Amino acid sequence: MTGTVVHEGNDRDAGVVEEICGYLTEQPPQSFFLFAGAGSGKTRTLVEVLRRLTGVVPHASGGRLANRLRLYGRSIRVVTYTKNAVAVISGRLGSNDLVAVSTIHSFCWELIGGFDEDIREALIADKAVQLEEAKTKAAAKVRGISDTDRRKFAEIEAEIEALKGVPTFIYHPDKDTYGEGAMQHGQVLDATAWLLLNRPTLRTILQDRHPIILIDESQDTMKSVLDALMKLAEPRGSGLTLGLLGDHRQRIYMDGHSDLPGLVPPGWAKPELKMNHRSQQRVVQLINKIWAAKLAGRTQPSSGIEQHHRTEKTGGTVRLFIGRTSLSTPEKRQKEAWVALQMQQAAQSDAWATSAGYQSLALEHKLVAARGDFLNVYTAITLIDPNAAAPSGRGENTGPSVARLVLQDLAQLAACVAADGSVNDFAATEVLRRAGCLDQLPADADQRIARTEEMHEALAAFGSACVKPDATVAEVVAPIIKAQVFKVDSRLLQQFADQTPPPAAPIPRQETETDDARRRRGWCALFKAPWAELERYRRYLAGNSELATHQVVKGSEFTHVMVVMDDDQSGGNQISYDKLFGATELGKRDLDNVQAGKETTIDRSLRLLYVTCSRARETLALVLWAENPAEALKFARNKSDWFTAEEIVEIA
């Protein structure tokens, strides 16, 4: 299918749509992996393929495929990672009864929802594997199996027993569900993968409904599901044809395969999109050099297509600013404002004159929390439910539903409180009415008046607490919980009533912690956190904070971008820009991983830098707060070809 026509300039990818149509209309059809880099027009390519395969655009072999699909009541399934991507693809495609577009979570639940006995068996099998792995890991420790390990074993065994008694499993693809039988997002994906491999009937159902499945952002698709589908697609002619679209350089979730192109079976086609239609030449040059870099500590292959900029996009401005991480947070904010002024002069663009004119990107959620001044609340919510603490494009970003009272209900009530602590009774009553709080008022007139007064007093106390500068979450929620104004999750009530001190945090790399202990520490931290932080945290969840993370802007693009890198304010040791820019040396674990050929801190940091830099259309400012600025400057000037001398600026 390839090589018949050579395209140049802006049209060098012009033949890819027809190439993919050929793979999917052959008899038997051929599975493929489309390498589609940043700004390459992947979504446009996907939509144009679908339009031809379903008869929207006249196409001889596509028309025949459309007739076969319609005759047997089948459709092409398009699976992507986020609701936003579903909306974009569906919007561009228009109404089309031969294509079903959904998130990976919706797709999986559509397959297994209602098969409660099979789901139970899959979840128990997964828990059994977890238990065996925990026992093996504990037994390998020098000190042997500890009491903490035994508690962990007991916790998993209790979860297995609880699963045996669940009559019905519930799930919602776009938000977290709680209660008996509630499944989390990862559980649904793992259960689907297990059932596809162990239940022939489910495989038959899938092939009969969707003989062609196209997976967008395949580099971030959970390994278990992708492996199961790839196995079902082999050999060619098995009844299921798979098309994977993605860019392993843009993998930002650890669930995905580290080297997806290397796992593509030999018989699959490998079309490529070589253009970058998004960015100016200088930005494209930078991301090409970042990915091609030969760095100490790098184990991931530098495979991938070097991108070409559009012929008319020959400009672009890039700068690297390096400062000392020991500066305080306010000082860093001030210096970043100075950086924006430098960019305004360098790019001759007034967009950099205000923070609204450019997009600031952080490379880690904890950094956003620290800069946004809601670190206490973010840390607490992460302990309560690490899967719902940070925003994602998957669905609703409202935080854990178990904490709905403080994250949603009281936020609406707080909007009715004036600066002096007085409560707008009319607005507050409307909030309570919408929440159903007034549905259970007593029928007896005297009791009704008494209950109304009790709620009114609680609202007055809530308003007074809200405006106290040093009020904690516990102080603000206390009158609301005492008067039972809202229906509150029983787990929140239980934790609020528990006056025992929190468990001690485990010693890193030496102790493990049960989920119950972790959640208890989280609740205690949340109740002690400043109430004022909650509003800033809610803005972050809604995507309205000044800084955004790479997860939130996945697939997005901006005219002007500032990337902030600061290991000192980031969490964990998975990412390090000090190491990437040579400001600190590689650690023992990195060196051991290099020796073993495993993924390293350098690999993860390089990918995230690539993702954030590739969001920029016109201008890009990289701000590195380094532990050793002199070494970072030396790396930038002498050991890499990423930047020219004039593009490297030291922050005084």
Secondary structure, DSSP 8 states (H G I E B T S, - for coil): --SSS---GGGTTTTHHHHHHHHHHSSS---EEEEE-TTS-HHHHHHHHHHHHTTSS--HHHHHHHHHHHHTT--EEEEES-HHHHHHHHHHH-S-TTEEEEEHHHHHHHHHTT-HHHHHHHHHHHHHHHHHHHHHHHHTSTT---HHHHHHHHHHHHHHHHHHT----B--TTS---STTB--HHHHHHHHHHHHHH-HHHHHHHHHH-SEEEETTGGGS-HHHHHHHHHHT-STTSS-EEEEEE-GGG---TTS-TTHHHHS-TTSB--EE-EE-SS-HHHHHHHHHHHH---TT--S---S---EE-TT----EEEEEEEETTS-HHHHHHHHHHHHHHHHHHHT-GGGGSGGGSEEEESSHHHHHHHTT-HHHHHHHHHH-TTTSS--SSS-----GGGHIIIIIHHHHHTTB-TTS-B-HHHHHHHHHHTTTTTT--SSHHHHHHHHHHHHHHHHHHHHHHT-TT-BHHHHHHHHHHTT-S---HHHHHHHH--S-------TTT----HHHHHHHHHHHHHHSBTHHHHHHHHHHTT-SSEEETTTTTT--EEEEEEEEEGGGS-SSS--HHHHTTSS---HHHHHHHHHT---HHHHHHHHHHHHHTTEEEEEEEEEEESSHHHHHHIIIII-SSS-GGGEEE--
